[in-house]
Amino acid sequence: MKKNDKQNAQTACAVICEYNPFHNGHRRQLEEMRALSGCGMLLCLMSGNFVQRGEAAVLDKHTRAAHAVLGGADAVLELPVPFAAGNAETFAAGAMNILSRIPAVKKLAFGCECGKAEDFFAAARLSLEEPPAFRDALRRELDAGQSFAKARFAALKAGMPLADERLFSAPNNMLGIEYAKAVLRTGADIGLLPLRRTGAGETDGKLHENLSSASAIRNALYAGGMSEKIRKNVPEFVFEDLPLALDKSRAERLDAAEYYALVSAPAERVAGAPDCSEGLEHRLQNLAEECFTAEEVVQRATSRRYTAARLRRILLSLALGIEEHDVRRFLRAPLYCNVLAVNAAKADETLGVLSRSGLPLLVRKGDEEALTDDAKDCFALNERADKIYRALCRRPLNFYAARLVRR
């Protein structure tokens, strides 16, 4: 029994997350991971200061990482910004590039609207193998002007007609399929742990009694400031830090940076941003001649084919200096484990497990000096993004040392 307990303590269940902000639903998910995974360690791989919606996070990455540890995680690693600010496929593949190199990670948990692990793997295999019927359906939808996500939904549905339609259309499920694809591509010995979402859905903008989505909490925060309704939806330690997120001018400063990047860059530089294709760079720059803000450009360029989230990611990538060719090489390269926060009571054990990944472990300032090649370039790009975030916040922020969190 003791031997099994020790082996159990050396295995990790991971979750890929943003915690923007951390809320009651996230806390419940971590509790379920602890109870259902059979793993002794809970590991979060979290987006840093910029998130997949193409926006700056409401709170800085170290604060959000500390919230995750207070909420039940044992350690929080950073998902580098080239992946965190990418589309769903890049987000998942970049995360798996790191997690697949950590031998302790045996499970990957994620919230979902429906489906079992085998459903996600079946959809992932269909997407990867692309049989003729799948390709034909995908091409028809794209030719009809649909976005790639919606076109793939139709192709997957055609290939798995008996499956629950939500498996291909609900936001968390679509991301779950990307996780399954990433696991299959790497050949990692990692099982999936889909956890049924309770309370509000990911895109539900309404504030509920105590289980609201992160987007609903953000909307309520920006619209009305701190309130008792928000307090009921987040742990108290998060509520105490949320006043830091009330600076609306931060979004305006990011908009100005993105607009400047768009109008000042040559067209080929815009075309080199991730997800910018089919001559979209000309459309964006032409609109910039008529508009005065990046958000106005996004609103006017949004269509069935080009979603607002995709356009915001393109503009954010321009402002941060993220280029498609760099993302591709980072996806192939061994990078690093940047520790943002760790449970102080288990710090030695947790860091010991992570150190056996073979990836450089960044815990304190100066550790990054050992990085070379692609890992060094990725860290430099991430550091540049952190400095931009600090300028947006206009307050001192320490982005280097991991936080030891006592709970």
Sequence and secondary structure as in RCSB ss.txt:
>XXXX:A:sequence
MKKNDKQNAQTACAVICEYNPFHNGHRRQLEEMRALSGCGMLLCLMSGNFVQRGEAAVLDKHTRAAHAVLGGADA
VLELPVPFAAGNAETFAAGAMNILSRIPAVKKLAFGCECGKAEDFFAAARLSLEEPPAFRDALRRELDAGQSFAK
ARFAALKAGMPLADERLFSAPNNMLGIEYAKAVLRTGADIGLLPLRRTGAGETDGKLHENLSSASAIRNALYAGG
MSEKIRKNVPEFVFEDLPLALDKSRAERLDAAEYYALVSAPAERVAGAPDCSEGLEHRLQNLAEECFTAEEVVQR
ATSRRYTAARLRRILLSLALGIEEHDVRRFLRAPLYCNVLAVNAAKADETLGVLSRSGLPLLVRKGDEEALTDDA
KDCFALNERADKIYRALCRRPLNFYAARLVRR
>XXXX:A:secstr
 HHHHHHHHT EEEEEE  TT  HHHHHHHHHHHHHS  SEEEEEEE SEETTTEE SS HHHHHHHHHHTT SE
EEEE HHHHTS HHHHHHHHHHHHTT TTEEEEEEEESS  HHHHHHHHHHHHH  HHHHHHHHHHHHTT  HHH
HHHHHHHHH TTS THHHHSHHHHHHHHHHHHHHHHT   EEEEEE  SS TT  S  SS   HHHHHHHHHHH 
S HHHHHHS HHHHTTGGGG  THHHHHHHHHHHHHHHHS HHHHHTSTT  TTHHHHHHHHHHH SSHHHHHHH
H  SSS HHHHHHHHHHHHHT  HHHHHHHHHS   EEEEEEEGGGHHHHHHHHHTTSS EE STTGGGG  HHH
HHHHHHHHHHHHHHHHHHTS    SS EEE  
